[in-house]
Amino acid sequence: MIDWAEVNFIIGTNPDSFIEIKFDQKSDDTAYGLKAYMNTLLSTHEVISQFNLRRVIKFWGYKDSKHMYFMLAPPWIKFNPAMSYAGILN
C-alpha cells in the first residue's frame, strides 16, 4: 500500500474471522480516495483473487469518527450480509 504511505492503517482479523483493514481517516478526500483505491485493489490484486476473498458489503468503506474500515471474508466463512456481527468495530 505504498500509494497511501501517509495514511496509517492496520490489517488484522476480528472475532468473526473477517479480515479487517482499518485506516486513519484524515479528511473527506482521504475517504473518497481510499474507497476508490480499495475497489480497484479488490478487482486487481492477485492475492485477493488467489484466496477468493469477498468484500463484506455492510462494512466496505464504513466510517466512524476516526477510522475507515474495509472488511474481507475468506470463502470458508459463511455469513449473511444483513446480519450485524458481534466482533465488528468493538
HTML snippet that shows the backbone in 3Dmol.js (N, CA, C, O; Angstrom):
<script src="https://3Dmol.org/build/3Dmol-min.js"></script>
<div id="view" style="width:600px;height:400px;position:relative"></div>
<script>
const pdb = `
ATOM      1  N   MET A   1       0.830  -1.173   0.000  1.00  0.00           N
ATOM      2  CA  MET A   1       0.000   0.000   0.000  1.00  0.00           C
ATOM      3  C   MET A   1       0.881   1.245   0.000  1.00  0.00           C
ATOM      4  O   MET A   1       0.622   2.226   0.697  1.00  0.00           O
ATOM      5  N   ILE A   2       1.908   1.164  -0.792  1.00  0.00           N
ATOM      6  CA  ILE A   2       2.843   2.272  -0.909  1.00  0.00           C
ATOM      7  C   ILE A   2       2.174   3.546  -1.422  1.00  0.00           C
ATOM      8  O   ILE A   2       2.651   4.650  -1.159  1.00  0.00           O
ATOM      9  N   ASP A   3       1.076   3.392  -2.150  1.00  0.00           N
ATOM     10  CA  ASP A   3       0.362   4.555  -2.675  1.00  0.00           C
ATOM     11  C   ASP A   3      -0.211   5.425  -1.554  1.00  0.00           C
ATOM     12  O   ASP A   3      -0.471   6.611  -1.758  1.00  0.00           O
ATOM     13  N   TRP A   4      -0.403   4.850  -0.396  1.00  0.00           N
ATOM     14  CA  TRP A   4      -1.012   5.559   0.725  1.00  0.00           C
ATOM     15  C   TRP A   4      -0.050   5.615   1.908  1.00  0.00           C
ATOM     16  O   TRP A   4      -0.439   5.347   3.044  1.00  0.00           O
ATOM     17  N   ALA A   5       1.200   5.963   1.637  1.00  0.00           N
ATOM     18  CA  ALA A   5       2.241   5.945   2.661  1.00  0.00           C
ATOM     19  C   ALA A   5       1.966   6.907   3.817  1.00  0.00           C
ATOM     20  O   ALA A   5       2.416   6.656   4.935  1.00  0.00           O
ATOM     21  N   GLU A   6       1.246   7.991   3.577  1.00  0.00           N
ATOM     22  CA  GLU A   6       0.984   8.971   4.644  1.00  0.00           C
ATOM     23  C   GLU A   6      -0.202   8.597   5.519  1.00  0.00           C
ATOM     24  O   GLU A   6      -0.445   9.250   6.534  1.00  0.00           O
ATOM     25  N   VAL A   7      -0.936   7.572   5.152  1.00  0.00           N
ATOM     26  CA  VAL A   7      -2.126   7.184   5.904  1.00  0.00           C
ATOM     27  C   VAL A   7      -1.806   5.936   6.722  1.00  0.00           C
ATOM     28  O   VAL A   7      -1.401   4.914   6.169  1.00  0.00           O
ATOM     29  N   ASN A   8      -1.988   6.020   8.035  1.00  0.00           N
ATOM     30  CA  ASN A   8      -1.751   4.874   8.911  1.00  0.00           C
ATOM     31  C   ASN A   8      -2.872   3.865   8.759  1.00  0.00           C
ATOM     32  O   ASN A   8      -4.039   4.235   8.629  1.00  0.00           O
ATOM     33  N   PHE A   9      -2.515   2.595   8.775  1.00  0.00           N
ATOM     34  CA  PHE A   9      -3.527   1.555   8.688  1.00  0.00           C
ATOM     35  C   PHE A   9      -3.086   0.312   9.436  1.00  0.00           C
ATOM     36  O   PHE A   9      -1.899   0.109   9.693  1.00  0.00           O
ATOM     37  N   ILE A  10      -4.060  -0.514   9.781  1.00  0.00           N
ATOM     38  CA  ILE A  10      -3.830  -1.782  10.465  1.00  0.00           C
ATOM     39  C   ILE A  10      -4.615  -2.852   9.722  1.00  0.00           C
ATOM     40  O   ILE A  10      -5.772  -2.644   9.354  1.00  0.00           O
ATOM     41  N   ILE A  11      -3.980  -3.997   9.504  1.00  0.00           N
ATOM     42  CA  ILE A  11      -4.662  -5.143   8.904  1.00  0.00           C
ATOM     43  C   ILE A  11      -4.636  -6.268   9.928  1.00  0.00           C
ATOM     44  O   ILE A  11      -3.585  -6.601  10.475  1.00  0.00           O
ATOM     45  N   GLY A  12      -5.795  -6.843  10.180  1.00  0.00           N
ATOM     46  CA  GLY A  12      -5.875  -7.946  11.123  1.00  0.00           C
ATOM     47  C   GLY A  12      -7.178  -8.702  10.930  1.00  0.00           C
ATOM     48  O   GLY A  12      -7.928  -8.463   9.984  1.00  0.00           O
ATOM     49  N   THR A  13      -7.424  -9.611  11.843  1.00  0.00           N
ATOM     50  CA  THR A  13      -8.701 -10.319  11.815  1.00  0.00           C
ATOM     51  C   THR A  13      -9.496  -9.889  13.038  1.00  0.00           C
ATOM     52  O   THR A  13      -8.936  -9.453  14.044  1.00  0.00           O
ATOM     53  N   ASN A  14     -10.804 -10.018  12.930  1.00  0.00           N
ATOM     54  CA  ASN A  14     -11.648  -9.703  14.074  1.00  0.00           C
ATOM     55  C   ASN A  14     -12.250 -11.003  14.609  1.00  0.00           C
ATOM     56  O   ASN A  14     -12.035 -12.060  14.016  1.00  0.00           O
ATOM     57  N   PRO A  15     -12.997 -10.951  15.711  1.00  0.00           N
ATOM     58  CA  PRO A  15     -13.546 -12.189  16.295  1.00  0.00           C
ATOM     59  C   PRO A  15     -14.487 -12.964  15.361  1.00  0.00           C
ATOM     60  O   PRO A  15     -14.731 -14.149  15.593  1.00  0.00           O
ATOM     61  N   ASP A  16     -15.016 -12.325  14.316  1.00  0.00           N
ATOM     62  CA  ASP A  16     -15.886 -13.010  13.364  1.00  0.00           C
ATOM     63  C   ASP A  16     -15.104 -13.628  12.202  1.00  0.00           C
ATOM     64  O   ASP A  16     -15.696 -14.137  11.250  1.00  0.00           O
ATOM     65  N   SER A  17     -13.769 -13.579  12.286  1.00  0.00           N
ATOM     66  CA  SER A  17     -12.851 -14.129  11.283  1.00  0.00           C
ATOM     67  C   SER A  17     -12.824 -13.365   9.967  1.00  0.00           C
ATOM     68  O   SER A  17     -12.339 -13.883   8.961  1.00  0.00           O
ATOM     69  N   PHE A  18     -13.334 -12.152   9.962  1.00  0.00           N
ATOM     70  CA  PHE A  18     -13.192 -11.299   8.789  1.00  0.00           C
ATOM     71  C   PHE A  18     -11.807 -10.663   8.814  1.00  0.00           C
ATOM     72  O   PHE A  18     -11.233 -10.452   9.882  1.00  0.00           O
ATOM     73  N   ILE A  19     -11.284 -10.364   7.659  1.00  0.00           N
ATOM     74  CA  ILE A  19     -10.045  -9.597   7.555  1.00  0.00           C
ATOM     75  C   ILE A  19     -10.450  -8.137   7.587  1.00  0.00           C
ATOM     76  O   ILE A  19     -11.222  -7.673   6.748  1.00  0.00           O
ATOM     77  N   GLU A  20      -9.924  -7.424   8.558  1.00  0.00           N
ATOM     78  CA  GLU A  20     -10.311  -6.038   8.791  1.00  0.00           C
ATOM     79  C   GLU A  20      -9.140  -5.129   8.441  1.00  0.00           C
ATOM     80  O   GLU A  20      -8.039  -5.288   8.967  1.00  0.00           O
ATOM     81  N   ILE A  21      -9.387  -4.179   7.551  1.00  0.00           N
ATOM     82  CA  ILE A  21      -8.380  -3.188   7.181  1.00  0.00           C
ATOM     83  C   ILE A  21      -8.903  -1.856   7.695  1.00  0.00           C
ATOM     84  O   ILE A  21      -9.940  -1.371   7.242  1.00  0.00           O
ATOM     85  N   LYS A  22      -8.179  -1.266   8.646  1.00  0.00           N
ATOM     86  CA  LYS A  22      -8.632  -0.045   9.311  1.00  0.00           C
ATOM     87  C   LYS A  22      -7.651   1.084   9.013  1.00  0.00           C
ATOM     88  O   LYS A  22      -6.463   0.984   9.319  1.00  0.00           O
ATOM     89  N   PHE A  23      -8.160   2.159   8.414  1.00  0.00           N
ATOM     90  CA  PHE A  23      -7.358   3.321   8.060  1.00  0.00           C
ATOM     91  C   PHE A  23      -7.707   4.492   8.959  1.00  0.00           C
ATOM     92  O   PHE A  23      -8.864   4.677   9.335  1.00  0.00           O
ATOM     93  N   ASP A  24      -6.677   5.297   9.307  1.00  0.00           N
ATOM     94  CA  ASP A  24      -6.952   6.581   9.934  1.00  0.00           C
ATOM     95  C   ASP A  24      -7.624   7.449   8.884  1.00  0.00           C
ATOM     96  O   ASP A  24      -7.185   7.505   7.735  1.00  0.00           O
ATOM     97  N   GLN A  25      -8.683   8.120   9.283  1.00  0.00           N
ATOM     98  CA  GLN A  25      -9.396   8.987   8.351  1.00  0.00           C
ATOM     99  C   GLN A  25      -8.987  10.424   8.625  1.00  0.00           C
ATOM    100  O   GLN A  25      -9.352  11.001   9.649  1.00  0.00           O
ATOM    101  N   LYS A  26      -8.237  10.989   7.712  1.00  0.00           N
ATOM    102  CA  LYS A  26      -7.723  12.334   7.925  1.00  0.00           C
ATOM    103  C   LYS A  26      -8.622  13.412   7.334  1.00  0.00           C
ATOM    104  O   LYS A  26      -8.685  14.521   7.865  1.00  0.00           O
ATOM    105  N   SER A  27      -9.317  13.103   6.246  1.00  0.00           N
ATOM    106  CA  SER A  27     -10.196  14.087   5.608  1.00  0.00           C
ATOM    107  C   SER A  27     -11.196  13.362   4.719  1.00  0.00           C
ATOM    108  O   SER A  27     -11.071  12.162   4.476  1.00  0.00           O
ATOM    109  N   ASP A  28     -12.197  14.110   4.232  1.00  0.00           N
ATOM    110  CA  ASP A  28     -13.158  13.516   3.302  1.00  0.00           C
ATOM    111  C   ASP A  28     -12.479  13.099   2.009  1.00  0.00           C
ATOM    112  O   ASP A  28     -12.857  12.095   1.405  1.00  0.00           O
ATOM    113  N   ASP A  29     -11.472  13.864   1.576  1.00  0.00           N
ATOM    114  CA  ASP A  29     -10.725  13.487   0.365  1.00  0.00           C
ATOM    115  C   ASP A  29     -10.047  12.134   0.551  1.00  0.00           C
ATOM    116  O   ASP A  29     -10.018  11.314  -0.367  1.00  0.00           O
ATOM    117  N   THR A  30      -9.503  11.907   1.743  1.00  0.00           N
ATOM    118  CA  THR A  30      -8.878  10.615   2.037  1.00  0.00           C
ATOM    119  C   THR A  30      -9.909   9.502   1.916  1.00  0.00           C
ATOM    120  O   THR A  30      -9.623   8.457   1.332  1.00  0.00           O
ATOM    121  N   ALA A  31     -11.101   9.711   2.459  1.00  0.00           N
ATOM    122  CA  ALA A  31     -12.156   8.690   2.419  1.00  0.00           C
ATOM    123  C   ALA A  31     -12.549   8.355   0.986  1.00  0.00           C
ATOM    124  O   ALA A  31     -12.658   7.179   0.640  1.00  0.00           O
ATOM    125  N   TYR A  32     -12.764   9.365   0.146  1.00  0.00           N
ATOM    126  CA  TYR A  32     -13.145   9.113  -1.249  1.00  0.00           C
ATOM    127  C   TYR A  32     -12.030   8.391  -1.998  1.00  0.00           C
ATOM    128  O   TYR A  32     -12.286   7.456  -2.756  1.00  0.00           O
ATOM    129  N   GLY A  33     -10.801   8.827  -1.783  1.00  0.00           N
ATOM    130  CA  GLY A  33      -9.662   8.204  -2.447  1.00  0.00           C
ATOM    131  C   GLY A  33      -9.446   6.766  -2.005  1.00  0.00           C
ATOM    132  O   GLY A  33      -9.161   5.896  -2.828  1.00  0.00           O
ATOM    133  N   LEU A  34      -9.581   6.515  -0.707  1.00  0.00           N
ATOM    134  CA  LEU A  34      -9.400   5.158  -0.193  1.00  0.00           C
ATOM    135  C   LEU A  34     -10.455   4.207  -0.741  1.00  0.00           C
ATOM    136  O   LEU A  34     -10.145   3.069  -1.091  1.00  0.00           O
ATOM    137  N   LYS A  35     -11.700   4.670  -0.818  1.00  0.00           N
ATOM    138  CA  LYS A  35     -12.755   3.799  -1.333  1.00  0.00           C
ATOM    139  C   LYS A  35     -12.484   3.434  -2.787  1.00  0.00           C
ATOM    140  O   LYS A  35     -12.645   2.276  -3.172  1.00  0.00           O
ATOM    141  N   ALA A  36     -12.075   4.401  -3.595  1.00  0.00           N
ATOM    142  CA  ALA A  36     -11.738   4.125  -5.000  1.00  0.00           C
ATOM    143  C   ALA A  36     -10.544   3.177  -5.090  1.00  0.00           C
ATOM    144  O   ALA A  36     -10.540   2.241  -5.888  1.00  0.00           O
ATOM    145  N   TYR A  37      -9.534   3.432  -4.263  1.00  0.00           N
ATOM    146  CA  TYR A  37      -8.337   2.583  -4.258  1.00  0.00           C
ATOM    147  C   TYR A  37      -8.677   1.155  -3.868  1.00  0.00           C
ATOM    148  O   TYR A  37      -8.233   0.212  -4.523  1.00  0.00           O
ATOM    149  N   MET A  38      -9.461   0.983  -2.806  1.00  0.00           N
ATOM    150  CA  MET A  38      -9.803  -0.358  -2.329  1.00  0.00           C
ATOM    151  C   MET A  38     -10.690  -1.103  -3.328  1.00  0.00           C
ATOM    152  O   MET A  38     -10.557  -2.317  -3.482  1.00  0.00           O
ATOM    153  N   ASN A  39     -11.585  -0.395  -4.002  1.00  0.00           N
ATOM    154  CA  ASN A  39     -12.405  -1.036  -5.032  1.00  0.00           C
ATOM    155  C   ASN A  39     -11.528  -1.554  -6.170  1.00  0.00           C
ATOM    156  O   ASN A  39     -11.748  -2.655  -6.676  1.00  0.00           O
ATOM    157  N   THR A  40     -10.541  -0.767  -6.569  1.00  0.00           N
ATOM    158  CA  THR A  40      -9.615  -1.197  -7.621  1.00  0.00           C
ATOM    159  C   THR A  40      -8.754  -2.364  -7.128  1.00  0.00           C
ATOM    160  O   THR A  40      -8.555  -3.344  -7.846  1.00  0.00           O
ATOM    161  N   LEU A  41      -8.253  -2.250  -5.913  1.00  0.00           N
ATOM    162  CA  LEU A  41      -7.424  -3.307  -5.335  1.00  0.00           C
ATOM    163  C   LEU A  41      -8.185  -4.633  -5.277  1.00  0.00           C
ATOM    164  O   LEU A  41      -7.625  -5.689  -5.572  1.00  0.00           O
ATOM    165  N   LEU A  42      -9.444  -4.573  -4.900  1.00  0.00           N
ATOM    166  CA  LEU A  42     -10.274  -5.772  -4.794  1.00  0.00           C
ATOM    167  C   LEU A  42     -10.356  -6.526  -6.112  1.00  0.00           C
ATOM    168  O   LEU A  42     -10.352  -7.757  -6.131  1.00  0.00           O
ATOM    169  N   SER A  43     -10.429  -5.794  -7.203  1.00  0.00           N
ATOM    170  CA  SER A  43     -10.593  -6.454  -8.503  1.00  0.00           C
ATOM    171  C   SER A  43      -9.282  -6.739  -9.225  1.00  0.00           C
ATOM    172  O   SER A  43      -9.287  -7.429 -10.245  1.00  0.00           O
ATOM    173  N   THR A  44      -8.159  -6.226  -8.724  1.00  0.00           N
ATOM    174  CA  THR A  44      -6.907  -6.398  -9.461  1.00  0.00           C
ATOM    175  C   THR A  44      -5.785  -7.106  -8.696  1.00  0.00           C
ATOM    176  O   THR A  44      -4.827  -7.571  -9.313  1.00  0.00           O
ATOM    177  N   HIS A  45      -5.881  -7.194  -7.393  1.00  0.00           N
ATOM    178  CA  HIS A  45      -4.776  -7.754  -6.615  1.00  0.00           C
ATOM    179  C   HIS A  45      -4.778  -9.277  -6.695  1.00  0.00           C
ATOM    180  O   HIS A  45      -5.799  -9.917  -6.441  1.00  0.00           O
ATOM    181  N   GLU A  46      -3.645  -9.845  -7.046  1.00  0.00           N
ATOM    182  CA  GLU A  46      -3.583 -11.296  -7.281  1.00  0.00           C
ATOM    183  C   GLU A  46      -3.796 -12.124  -6.014  1.00  0.00           C
ATOM    184  O   GLU A  46      -4.354 -13.218  -6.094  1.00  0.00           O
ATOM    185  N   VAL A  47      -3.371 -11.637  -4.850  1.00  0.00           N
ATOM    186  CA  VAL A  47      -3.564 -12.404  -3.612  1.00  0.00           C
ATOM    187  C   VAL A  47      -5.052 -12.445  -3.239  1.00  0.00           C
ATOM    188  O   VAL A  47      -5.555 -13.476  -2.792  1.00  0.00           O
ATOM    189  N   ILE A  48      -5.744 -11.333  -3.422  1.00  0.00           N
ATOM    190  CA  ILE A  48      -7.184 -11.304  -3.144  1.00  0.00           C
ATOM    191  C   ILE A  48      -7.905 -12.289  -4.053  1.00  0.00           C
ATOM    192  O   ILE A  48      -8.819 -12.987  -3.614  1.00  0.00           O
ATOM    193  N   SER A  49      -7.499 -12.348  -5.311  1.00  0.00           N
ATOM    194  CA  SER A  49      -8.091 -13.305  -6.251  1.00  0.00           C
ATOM    195  C   SER A  49      -7.698 -14.732  -5.903  1.00  0.00           C
ATOM    196  O   SER A  49      -8.541 -15.629  -5.917  1.00  0.00           O
ATOM    197  N   GLN A  50      -6.438 -14.947  -5.593  1.00  0.00           N
ATOM    198  CA  GLN A  50      -5.933 -16.285  -5.293  1.00  0.00           C
ATOM    199  C   GLN A  50      -6.689 -16.917  -4.126  1.00  0.00           C
ATOM    200  O   GLN A  50      -7.008 -18.105  -4.165  1.00  0.00           O
ATOM    201  N   PHE A  51      -6.974 -16.134  -3.094  1.00  0.00           N
ATOM    202  CA  PHE A  51      -7.656 -16.666  -1.919  1.00  0.00           C
ATOM    203  C   PHE A  51      -9.169 -16.453  -1.956  1.00  0.00           C
ATOM    204  O   PHE A  51      -9.870 -16.743  -0.986  1.00  0.00           O
ATOM    205  N   ASN A  52      -9.664 -15.944  -3.089  1.00  0.00           N
ATOM    206  CA  ASN A  52     -11.105 -15.775  -3.306  1.00  0.00           C
ATOM    207  C   ASN A  52     -11.762 -14.988  -2.167  1.00  0.00           C
ATOM    208  O   ASN A  52     -12.820 -15.365  -1.663  1.00  0.00           O
ATOM    209  N   LEU A  53     -11.114 -13.894  -1.775  1.00  0.00           N
ATOM    210  CA  LEU A  53     -11.649 -13.058  -0.709  1.00  0.00           C
ATOM    211  C   LEU A  53     -12.814 -12.230  -1.239  1.00  0.00           C
ATOM    212  O   LEU A  53     -12.769 -11.714  -2.356  1.00  0.00           O
ATOM    213  N   ARG A  54     -13.855 -12.110  -0.423  1.00  0.00           N
ATOM    214  CA  ARG A  54     -15.042 -11.342  -0.801  1.00  0.00           C
ATOM    215  C   ARG A  54     -15.170 -10.147   0.123  1.00  0.00           C
ATOM    216  O   ARG A  54     -14.818 -10.220   1.300  1.00  0.00           O
ATOM    217  N   ARG A  55     -15.671  -9.057  -0.411  1.00  0.00           N
ATOM    218  CA  ARG A  55     -15.870  -7.913   0.474  1.00  0.00           C
ATOM    219  C   ARG A  55     -17.147  -8.120   1.284  1.00  0.00           C
ATOM    220  O   ARG A  55     -18.114  -8.721   0.816  1.00  0.00           O
ATOM    221  N   VAL A  56     -17.120  -7.610   2.496  1.00  0.00           N
ATOM    222  CA  VAL A  56     -18.294  -7.608   3.360  1.00  0.00           C
ATOM    223  C   VAL A  56     -18.953  -6.256   3.127  1.00  0.00           C
ATOM    224  O   VAL A  56     -18.524  -5.243   3.680  1.00  0.00           O
ATOM    225  N   ILE A  57     -19.987  -6.248   2.314  1.00  0.00           N
ATOM    226  CA  ILE A  57     -20.559  -5.000   1.815  1.00  0.00           C
ATOM    227  C   ILE A  57     -20.975  -4.055   2.938  1.00  0.00           C
ATOM    228  O   ILE A  57     -20.764  -2.845   2.845  1.00  0.00           O
ATOM    229  N   LYS A  58     -21.553  -4.595   3.980  1.00  0.00           N
ATOM    230  CA  LYS A  58     -22.016  -3.745   5.088  1.00  0.00           C
ATOM    231  C   LYS A  58     -20.872  -2.954   5.720  1.00  0.00           C
ATOM    232  O   LYS A  58     -21.092  -1.869   6.258  1.00  0.00           O
ATOM    233  N   PHE A  59     -19.655  -3.492   5.658  1.00  0.00           N
ATOM    234  CA  PHE A  59     -18.506  -2.832   6.262  1.00  0.00           C
ATOM    235  C   PHE A  59     -17.425  -2.527   5.230  1.00  0.00           C
ATOM    236  O   PHE A  59     -16.235  -2.582   5.540  1.00  0.00           O
ATOM    237  N   TRP A  60     -17.830  -2.212   4.024  1.00  0.00           N
ATOM    238  CA  TRP A  60     -16.892  -1.820   2.969  1.00  0.00           C
ATOM    239  C   TRP A  60     -16.950  -0.305   2.862  1.00  0.00           C
ATOM    240  O   TRP A  60     -17.868   0.251   2.259  1.00  0.00           O
ATOM    241  N   GLY A  61     -15.965   0.354   3.449  1.00  0.00           N
ATOM    242  CA  GLY A  61     -15.954   1.808   3.471  1.00  0.00           C
ATOM    243  C   GLY A  61     -16.721   2.381   4.652  1.00  0.00           C
ATOM    244  O   GLY A  61     -17.089   3.556   4.643  1.00  0.00           O
ATOM    245  N   TYR A  62     -16.965   1.555   5.673  1.00  0.00           N
ATOM    246  CA  TYR A  62     -17.663   2.021   6.868  1.00  0.00           C
ATOM    247  C   TYR A  62     -16.782   3.045   7.589  1.00  0.00           C
ATOM    248  O   TYR A  62     -15.574   2.846   7.721  1.00  0.00           O
ATOM    249  N   LYS A  63     -17.390   4.138   8.052  1.00  0.00           N
ATOM    250  CA  LYS A  63     -16.635   5.189   8.732  1.00  0.00           C
ATOM    251  C   LYS A  63     -17.191   5.431  10.121  1.00  0.00           C
ATOM    252  O   LYS A  63     -18.403   5.454  10.330  1.00  0.00           O
ATOM    253  N   ASP A  64     -16.281   5.610  11.064  1.00  0.00           N
ATOM    254  CA  ASP A  64     -16.662   6.168  12.350  1.00  0.00           C
ATOM    255  C   ASP A  64     -15.955   7.515  12.454  1.00  0.00           C
ATOM    256  O   ASP A  64     -15.480   8.030  11.441  1.00  0.00           O
ATOM    257  N   SER A  65     -15.872   8.091  13.626  1.00  0.00           N
ATOM    258  CA  SER A  65     -15.312   9.444  13.730  1.00  0.00           C
ATOM    259  C   SER A  65     -13.821   9.521  13.422  1.00  0.00           C
ATOM    260  O   SER A  65     -13.334  10.586  13.043  1.00  0.00           O
ATOM    261  N   LYS A  66     -13.079   8.415  13.575  1.00  0.00           N
ATOM    262  CA  LYS A  66     -11.624   8.460  13.390  1.00  0.00           C
ATOM    263  C   LYS A  66     -11.086   7.511  12.328  1.00  0.00           C
ATOM    264  O   LYS A  66      -9.961   7.693  11.861  1.00  0.00           O
ATOM    265  N   HIS A  67     -11.860   6.504  11.935  1.00  0.00           N
ATOM    266  CA  HIS A  67     -11.332   5.453  11.062  1.00  0.00           C
ATOM    267  C   HIS A  67     -12.289   5.117   9.917  1.00  0.00           C
ATOM    268  O   HIS A  67     -13.484   5.406   9.958  1.00  0.00           O
ATOM    269  N   MET A  68     -11.713   4.505   8.917  1.00  0.00           N
ATOM    270  CA  MET A  68     -12.488   3.963   7.800  1.00  0.00           C
ATOM    271  C   MET A  68     -12.109   2.490   7.692  1.00  0.00           C
ATOM    272  O   MET A  68     -10.929   2.141   7.712  1.00  0.00           O
ATOM    273  N   TYR A  69     -13.119   1.631   7.577  1.00  0.00           N
ATOM    274  CA  TYR A  69     -12.922   0.184   7.603  1.00  0.00           C
ATOM    275  C   TYR A  69     -13.291  -0.449   6.264  1.00  0.00           C
ATOM    276  O   TYR A  69     -14.231  -0.025   5.592  1.00  0.00           O
ATOM    277  N   PHE A  70     -12.530  -1.467   5.900  1.00  0.00           N
ATOM    278  CA  PHE A  70     -12.843  -2.324   4.763  1.00  0.00           C
ATOM    279  C   PHE A  70     -12.671  -3.750   5.265  1.00  0.00           C
ATOM    280  O   PHE A  70     -11.639  -4.082   5.848  1.00  0.00           O
ATOM    281  N   MET A  71     -13.681  -4.601   5.041  1.00  0.00           N
ATOM    282  CA  MET A  71     -13.598  -5.969   5.533  1.00  0.00           C
ATOM    283  C   MET A  71     -13.747  -6.960   4.397  1.00  0.00           C
ATOM    284  O   MET A  71     -14.561  -6.794   3.489  1.00  0.00           O
ATOM    285  N   LEU A  72     -12.928  -7.995   4.483  1.00  0.00           N
ATOM    286  CA  LEU A  72     -12.938  -9.079   3.509  1.00  0.00           C
ATOM    287  C   LEU A  72     -13.245 -10.380   4.228  1.00  0.00           C
ATOM    288  O   LEU A  72     -12.898 -10.555   5.396  1.00  0.00           O
ATOM    289  N   ALA A  73     -13.903 -11.293   3.516  1.00  0.00           N
ATOM    290  CA  ALA A  73     -14.223 -12.597   4.089  1.00  0.00           C
ATOM    291  C   ALA A  73     -13.622 -13.687   3.221  1.00  0.00           C
ATOM    292  O   ALA A  73     -13.796 -13.672   2.002  1.00  0.00           O
ATOM    293  N   PRO A  74     -12.913 -14.636   3.833  1.00  0.00           N
ATOM    294  CA  PRO A  74     -12.432 -15.790   3.076  1.00  0.00           C
ATOM    295  C   PRO A  74     -13.618 -16.705   2.750  1.00  0.00           C
ATOM    296  O   PRO A  74     -14.657 -16.625   3.406  1.00  0.00           O
ATOM    297  N   PRO A  75     -13.471 -17.570   1.747  1.00  0.00           N
ATOM    298  CA  PRO A  75     -14.601 -18.382   1.297  1.00  0.00           C
ATOM    299  C   PRO A  75     -15.124 -19.366   2.342  1.00  0.00           C
ATOM    300  O   PRO A  75     -16.278 -19.784   2.248  1.00  0.00           O
ATOM    301  N   TRP A  76     -14.327 -19.746   3.323  1.00  0.00           N
ATOM    302  CA  TRP A  76     -14.792 -20.707   4.319  1.00  0.00           C
ATOM    303  C   TRP A  76     -15.643 -20.049   5.411  1.00  0.00           C
ATOM    304  O   TRP A  76     -16.214 -20.746   6.249  1.00  0.00           O
ATOM    305  N   ILE A  77     -15.731 -18.716   5.407  1.00  0.00           N
ATOM    306  CA  ILE A  77     -16.591 -18.017   6.363  1.00  0.00           C
ATOM    307  C   ILE A  77     -17.936 -17.784   5.694  1.00  0.00           C
ATOM    308  O   ILE A  77     -18.025 -17.084   4.686  1.00  0.00           O
ATOM    309  N   LYS A  78     -18.971 -18.368   6.255  1.00  0.00           N
ATOM    310  CA  LYS A  78     -20.321 -18.173   5.744  1.00  0.00           C
ATOM    311  C   LYS A  78     -20.969 -17.062   6.558  1.00  0.00           C
ATOM    312  O   LYS A  78     -20.938 -17.088   7.789  1.00  0.00           O
ATOM    313  N   PHE A  79     -21.549 -16.096   5.877  1.00  0.00           N
ATOM    314  CA  PHE A  79     -22.176 -15.009   6.596  1.00  0.00           C
ATOM    315  C   PHE A  79     -23.358 -14.474   5.806  1.00  0.00           C
ATOM    316  O   PHE A  79     -23.431 -14.600   4.584  1.00  0.00           O
ATOM    317  N   ASN A  80     -24.268 -13.881   6.536  1.00  0.00           N
ATOM    318  CA  ASN A  80     -25.423 -13.228   5.950  1.00  0.00           C
ATOM    319  C   ASN A  80     -25.131 -11.735   5.947  1.00  0.00           C
ATOM    320  O   ASN A  80     -24.961 -11.149   7.016  1.00  0.00           O
ATOM    321  N   PRO A  81     -25.066 -11.104   4.787  1.00  0.00           N
ATOM    322  CA  PRO A  81     -24.711  -9.672   4.737  1.00  0.00           C
ATOM    323  C   PRO A  81     -25.676  -8.772   5.508  1.00  0.00           C
ATOM    324  O   PRO A  81     -25.320  -7.643   5.845  1.00  0.00           O
ATOM    325  N   ALA A  82     -26.882  -9.245   5.791  1.00  0.00           N
ATOM    326  CA  ALA A  82     -27.853  -8.421   6.506  1.00  0.00           C
ATOM    327  C   ALA A  82     -27.657  -8.462   8.030  1.00  0.00           C
ATOM    328  O   ALA A  82     -28.222  -7.634   8.744  1.00  0.00           O
ATOM    329  N   MET A  83     -26.875  -9.403   8.524  1.00  0.00           N
ATOM    330  CA  MET A  83     -26.672  -9.537   9.973  1.00  0.00           C
ATOM    331  C   MET A  83     -25.620  -8.566  10.468  1.00  0.00           C
ATOM    332  O   MET A  83     -24.725  -8.160   9.728  1.00  0.00           O
ATOM    333  N   SER A  84     -25.745  -8.201  11.742  1.00  0.00           N
ATOM    334  CA  SER A  84     -24.637  -7.489  12.373  1.00  0.00           C
ATOM    335  C   SER A  84     -23.786  -8.547  13.064  1.00  0.00           C
ATOM    336  O   SER A  84     -24.284  -9.611  13.432  1.00  0.00           O
ATOM    337  N   TYR A  85     -22.521  -8.255  13.236  1.00  0.00           N
ATOM    338  CA  TYR A  85     -21.597  -9.245  13.772  1.00  0.00           C
ATOM    339  C   TYR A  85     -21.031  -8.785  15.088  1.00  0.00           C
ATOM    340  O   TYR A  85     -20.712  -7.610  15.268  1.00  0.00           O
ATOM    341  N   ALA A  86     -20.907  -9.719  16.010  1.00  0.00           N
ATOM    342  CA  ALA A  86     -20.537  -9.408  17.381  1.00  0.00           C
ATOM    343  C   ALA A  86     -19.201  -8.688  17.505  1.00  0.00           C
ATOM    344  O   ALA A  86     -19.089  -7.723  18.261  1.00  0.00           O
ATOM    345  N   GLY A  87     -18.192  -9.143  16.776  1.00  0.00           N
ATOM    346  CA  GLY A  87     -16.857  -8.618  16.979  1.00  0.00           C
ATOM    347  C   GLY A  87     -16.513  -7.392  16.164  1.00  0.00           C
ATOM    348  O   GLY A  87     -15.458  -6.790  16.364  1.00  0.00           O
ATOM    349  N   ILE A  88     -17.374  -7.020  15.265  1.00  0.00           N
ATOM    350  CA  ILE A  88     -17.034  -5.922  14.360  1.00  0.00           C
ATOM    351  C   ILE A  88     -17.119  -4.586  15.079  1.00  0.00           C
ATOM    352  O   ILE A  88     -18.112  -4.260  15.728  1.00  0.00           O
ATOM    353  N   LEU A  89     -16.068  -3.847  14.943  1.00  0.00           N
ATOM    354  CA  LEU A  89     -15.979  -2.471  15.408  1.00  0.00           C
ATOM    355  C   LEU A  89     -16.109  -2.321  16.924  1.00  0.00           C
ATOM    356  O   LEU A  89     -16.589  -1.302  17.420  1.00  0.00           O
ATOM    357  N   ASN A  90     -15.677  -3.346  17.645  1.00  0.00           N
ATOM    358  CA  ASN A  90     -15.656  -3.250  19.105  1.00  0.00           C
ATOM    359  C   ASN A  90     -14.271  -2.902  19.569  1.00  0.00           C
ATOM    360  O   ASN A  90     -14.037  -2.773  20.770  1.00  0.00           O
TER     361      ASN A  90
END
`;
const viewer = $3Dmol.createViewer("view");
viewer.addModel(pdb, "pdb");
viewer.setStyle({}, {cartoon: {color: "spectrum"}});
viewer.zoomTo();
viewer.render();
</script>
